[in-house]
Amino acid sequence: MLGHGDFADQLMETLGPNLSRPANTLYRHNLTATLDTAIERSNARFDSTDIIRRLDARMLEYSHGEIGWDVFTLEYKVDAPLDTVLDPESMRKYMTLFQHLWQMRRVDVTLTQGWARLASASKTIARVPELQSSWHQVRIVLAEMIHFIRQMQSFSHLEVIDVSWKRLVEFTRKKEGDLDALIEAHQTYLERIEKKVLLISSKSGREESVLNQVREAFQTILQFREATDAFHNHTLAEAARRDSERDGHRGVYTTVGNDDIGRYARENTESLPRILRRVEQYSRTFSDLAMSIVVALNTHSDYECRFLGVRLSFSDFYRLKRERQLAAANGDGR
């Protein structure tokens, strides 16, 4: 459901505002009602009624300071005889996979919205020419982030889940073997997508090292989007102020410009230098994380994960960047 159709987009759209709130202010019945709305508005409503009735929304245990995005999950309820194949341990693994793919989709939607917002405001931004260089850098980093998340999604959904699912379906259609064979085939399917989607390494002590870096990259992207939103509001406020000033010189007085200035000022109380420092910090952090992920994937124990590293480092971007950094470090050492 996350990889095909518009169900995930509808769920993001209807749930997004609620999941940004503190986890202790959310209620399960509200989440369930929102899930039903997303199903009705998307092509998921054409799925089997048995599949739909088993789908439920709930929150995991949360700690102080966590928001809805941190604890929301979809749960697929199973009973006999399905629970013979989909045992509790399998369902736990599916939940871990869902949370990872859900966060990946959240980041993708966030970046898409950020790019669209930037494109729609391009003419307004152009009225503050001294900020054009900073906005150019923002666009470069946004493009880098979008490439990163789209490659991660494509790998997870198309090359891992879809291919693995096709193999499992082909096994079931052969109608060979007994229940134990079916359980083994399902376990093989689940273990394959778990190891590849979560980039689990077979190296002892480093099983989830890449996964942890990917999660940190996701969080950095969200922080970058918050910082660019603040930069966006500051730029629009400045553009509105200059428009109002020009109108005043021409003897034209309107309340629209002043209203815009006040609204953008209320949405953003940070100084411009501080905003730009945050934008630069998150840009640098993400690029460093992406480079570390690519380097780690290059020596990953799974060959398909190694190929993901090649795709992430388009045109050897991160390899060349790392070589430049090493050369600069050696030069400083001399």
N, C-alpha and C positions, 0 to 999 in steps of 0.2 A: 504493500500500500504506500510506503514511503517513496518507492522508486518509480512507480507508474501511476498515471492518472493525476487528477487534481485534488485528491483527498488530503494530502499533506499540506498543500497550499491553503485549502479551505480551513483546515485545522489550525494552521499557523495564524491565519487572519482572524479567526474567531477567538482563539485562545490567547494570542499574543499579549493584549493589554492586561489580562488577568495574571498571566504567568510572570509579568514584570513586578508584581506586588510581592510583599513578604509572604513566605510560605504559610505562616500561621494565620493569615487572613483568608486563605482559600478553603473552600468546602467541596467535598467530593461530589455532592449532588449537583453543584453548579458545573463542575468539570464534565460530569456525565451528560448533563443537558447540552452543553456546548459540543460534546462529541457527537451526540445525536443530530445536532444542527449541521455539523460539518459533513456527516454522512449523507444527510438529505440533500445538501447543496452540491455534492460532488458525484462523480461517477461510481463511488463506492456503493451507492444505493442499488446498483444493478448486481452487486455480488449476492451470493447465496444468503438467504435469510438466516441459515444456521451459522454462517461465519459472522454475520453482523451481530447476532444476539450474544455471541461469545465475547465480543469486544467490549472492554470496559476501560474507563479512565480512573486512575487513582494516584495518590501521592505516596512517595516513599517516606521513611522516617527522616525528619529534618532536624537540623540544629539551628541555634540562634544565628540570625543574619542571612540565612539562605532564602532565596526567592523561588517562585514557582518553577522557573526554568530548571532549577537544580534538582527538583524532586518529582516533577511530573513524569508519568509513564503510562503507556497503554498496556493493558493486561488481556491476554487471551485465555479465557477460562476453558478448561478441558475436564472431561469426566470419563468414566468407563465407556467403551474400552480404549479410548484415545490415550488415556493416561498411562497405558502400558508402554506406548512408544514415546509419548511426550511426558516423561517423568519429571518430578520436581527439579532435578538437577538440570535437565534440558531447558525447562522453562526459565530457570535462573540465568542460563546462558543467553537465551533469547531476549530476556529483559536487558541484560548488559549490552547486547548488540543494538537493541532498539534505542537505548539511551545515547549510545555513540552516534548512530545514524541520525537521530533526532537533533542532537546538537550540531551535527554537520549540516543538516538542512536549515537549522536556525541561522547559522553563520552565512549560508548561501543566500537566504532570503534577506538578511541584514545587508549584505554587500550589494545585492541587486537593488534594494531600496535606496541605498546610499548613492549608487551610481546614477539611478534615475533622478534622484533629488538634485544631484550636482548638474546633470545635463539640463534639467528644466530651469535651473537658476543661472545658467552660463552667461546670459546677457546681462543679468543684474550684477553678477560677479565681475564682469568686464568693466563695470563703471567704477571699480576700485582698482586701478591699474597697478598700484604698488604691491598688491597682494597676488598678482598673477603668477609670479614665480613660485610662491608657496602652494598655490592651487595646482600648478603644473606637477609639483612633486607629489601632491595628494593623489592626483589622477594616476601617476605612475605606480604608486604603492597600491592603490585600489585595484589596478589591473593585475598586479603581481598576486594579490590576495585572491582575486576572482579565479585566476588561473590555478592557483593552489587548491582551492576548495572544489572547483569543477573537476579537476583531475582525481582528487580523492573520491568524489561521488561517483564518477564514471568507473573507476577501478572497483569500488565496493559493490555497486549495483550491477553493472554490466558484465564485468570480467570475473567477479567472484560469485555473487548471489545467483544471478541468472544462469550462469554456466553450471553451478553446483545443483541448482534446482532442476535444470534440464536432465542432468544425470540421474537424479533421484526419481523423477517422473518416468524416465525410460526404464528404470529398474522395476517400478511398480507395474508398468504396462506389460512387462514380460510375464508377470504372475508366476514367477519362479521362486522356490524356497518357501520356508515356513515363517512363523512370526519372529523367530530369532533372527532370521536373515533380514527381515524388514527393519527390526530394531537396529541391527548392525549397519544397514545401509543408511538409516537416518542419522545414526551417531557419526558415521563417516562424513555425511553432508554437513552436519552441524559443526563438527570439529574443523572441517576445511574452511567454512566461512568465518568461524571464530578466529582462527589463527591468521587468516589473510586480512579480513576486514579490520581486526584490532592490531594487525602487524606484529603478532606475537613471535618472538624469536625463540629458537631452541637453545640459545646460549644460556647457560646457568647463571642466574643472578641478573640477567639483562632481558628477561622475558618481556617486560612491559616498558622498557626504556624508551622505545620509539613512540609507543602509544602515549606515554606521559608527555613527551615533547609535542605531539600532535594536539593533545588537549590544551596544553599551554598556549599553543599557536592559536587555537580557537578563541581562547579567552582574550588574547592580545588583539585579535581582529575586532572583537566586540568593544574593547576599550578604545581602539583606534576609531571605530565608528562613532562612539560617544564624543571623542575629542574633535572629530571633523564636523559633527553636528554643532558643537559649540563654535567652531571656526565659521561654519556656515551662517549661524545666527548673527555673529559679530559682523560678518561681511555684509549681510543684508541690512543690518541696522545702520551701518556706515553708508551704504548705498542710498538708503531711504533718507538719511540725514542730509546727504549731499543733494539729493533731488529736491528736498524741502528748501534747502538753502538757495538753490538755483531758482526755484519758483518764487521765493521771497524777493530775489533780485529783480525778477520780471514783474513783480507786483501781483503775483498769483498766490493766494493763500488757501490751502485745503487742510482738512483734518486727517486725510488718509495717510499722508507721509508721517505726521506726528504720531498717529496711532500705531503705525508699523514700527517706528523707532521705539516707542514705549513697550510694545509687545516683544520685540526681539531683545530689548534690554532686560526685560523681566525673565526671559528664558535663558539668558546668559549673563552671569555676573562676574565671570573671570576676565582678567586683563588679557589683551592680545598676546603679549610675550609669553605668558604662562600657557595659554592655549597652544601656541606654536611649539613650545617646549614639549608638551604632552604629545602632540602629533608626531614630532620628530622622534621622541623616545619610543613610542609604540611602533613607528615605522622601522626603526633600527632593531628593536627587539624581535619583531616578526621576521625580518629578513635574516637575522642571525639564527632564529629557530628553524626557519625553512631550510637554511643551509645545513644546519646540524642534522635535520631529518634526512635530507638527501644523502649526506655523507654516511649516516647510519644505515640507510637502506642499501647503499652500494655494497655493503658487506653483510647484508641480511642473509639468514640461512635459507630463506625461501626465494626461489628465482623469480617468481611473479612479483614479489615485493621489491626485489632488486630492479625489475623493469619499471615499477612505479616510480622509483627514484630517478630513473632516466627521464620519464615523462614530466616529473615535477621540475627538473632542471632543464627547462626548454632551452635549446641552443647552448647547452653547457653553461647556462647562466651562473649557477651557484658554484660550479667547479672553477670557472674562471675568476669568480669573485673571491673564492677561498684562496686561490693561487696568488691573487693580488695582495690579499691580506697577509699571507705568509711571507711574500716577498718584502712587503713594507715592514713587517715585524723583524725580519732578518736584517734589513737595512738599518733599522733603529738599533739593533743589537750591535752592529758594527760601529 
